[in-house]
Amino acid sequence: MSVPLKKWSHAIPVALLFSGTLALFGPVQLFIPNLFEFDFSLSQLLPSLVAVTFLIFLALLLALMLLPDRFNLHERGVAVVFALGFLLWLQGNFLVWKYGLLSGQEINWGGKILYGLIDTPLWIALLLMAACRPVFLNRWAKTLSLLILLIQLLVTSFYVLNQPELPSFKKYQLTYSKQFDFSKQKNIIILVVDTFQSDIFQEIIDRDPSYKNYFRDFTYFRNTTGGFPSTYAAIPFLLTAQSYTNSQPIQAFMADAYLSASSIPSQLLKLGWEVDLFPVVSKSVFFDPVVFSNIRARRSKDGKTGLAHLFDITLFRCLPHILKRAIYNDDNWFLTRWKQRDDKAALHYDDNNYPYGNSEQTLSEIRRIRHLSPRIHSMRKLWRSISRRSARDYFDVQFVSRFMKMAAVASERCVFKFYHWRGIHEPFRINADLAPVNLPLNRANAVIMGRGELKLIHYFLEGLRELGVYDNALIFILGDHGHPHGGFDLYLPADMAAIPSQKGSLPNGVLESGIPLLLVKRPGDHGNLEINDAPASMADIQATVFDDLGLGRNGMGEPLFQIPADRPRERLFHYYFWEHGDWLNRYLPDLKEYRINGNCWLTSSWSETGKVFKPGG
């Protein structure tokens, strides 16, 4: 029996409207404005989106064509699919409510109930109309479906034609097979604990001196200034000792800085070192084989969990308020969590595009464990008892778990490791005992979160000791910046509180973001934690590494241990107010320059230079 042409002519457009809006146009229109949030490119994305769109379209079309005319079931089906497609488009483009950054913060659903009172009745009314009065809707279904599809095609084409230049991190994929392979000869380790403000560390060790013992052998450079208030510019500053001034696009600056003679990773790679970088923010590092060892060209199958997350965000945007909570699920996203479970089952865990291994690593792991000393086995046993009670899904906890499982002295070459943790960056998801929590953002909870992070660092350092690489390693533990918008106040220890200081008028976030934590241990250093108030800068990390290797001065920094504590030294800090939408901009926002003369914790030491570096200036 042949199917009437009229049934095809109505079913095809509405099925295309639903599938195209949900699985193609919606995701692409979200992806391009948020290009820097995903580690894969549009060319890698499109085949998967087209395939999913086609499968949904085919399934819908088949279902509609199989619906009989009896009781007007076919007409009702066409009307319902049209109504759903129209509502997805309407919600995703016009009923777009503000829920804040979807980066783990708890959403006040009760305070946003008005959104549901607006969109939920609309969804219910249109779907009821489709089920009860299908003839009325079907008069317009075909025409409106084609018109909306055309609008979406034009809008999407505009986005595609005007998308930003592809950044370097989208061309390469990090590899993790040697993430915890250390050298039998020499190791340099930089551990960045994001947003760890120096005065938070001071408050913790003052109130509970037992934390000092975690960092025996280290020197605490308390009077250290950062370079920038957020990760994007702060990481290249500490790895290359070069300061961004908005005179060129920031990704072009990244290329120049990381390929320069002052770049720690590129220079060590030239010396034959194994150079492994594991940034938590990919765009803060220039991806190139001459900069670090652990990258490979991207493959089409990379980023599948990121694709699932893109679909989650599309659903969150296009569904009514009443369903958004189930999609978000307190940052345990609807589709992403199922993809991650599959990855874990396949020994290929991925957290925010952060793969934790594959089947090849499993064999390597077994070989290594057989040759490890009993000491590291006992350390791993202790950690297992701790991690069972901890926030096991939290990024930094997973890092330590992975380290305890995989770490080994396995490289014949000297090794440089750059690790970046989430640290005290919001949201606050662990407490001092590493238990899972969801804490409000305030000073007291920042201290609680900081204590948990210090415990994790302690277990990491103990693991290095048990491996036998700790004593001869040069280790830096630092925050890339402090709290960028202020609001966490400032803790002054007794010796600083006694210093006469006139009150300054710095904007919120300037001083706080400019005093990151810095702890350093040189090979052979032993003894209690020492406090050094020499006027230090994050640029001095590069100089300290180069000095340790006898490479000479090449950059704006100085070797940390050669700076006298009482020597006057002017340091510069460039503050900008960062918003999430700035990721897509080719330049940073206006950079306001401050000079620091004296103790950087005192507002009287800070003053404006009068310079503001504007984008492209």
Order of alpha helices (4+ residues) and beta strands (2+ residues): alpha-alpha-alpha-alpha-alpha-alpha-beta-beta-beta-alpha-alpha-beta-beta-alpha-alpha-alpha-beta-beta-alpha-alpha-alpha-alpha-alpha-alpha-beta-beta-beta-beta-alpha-beta-alpha-alpha-beta-beta-beta-alpha-beta-beta-beta
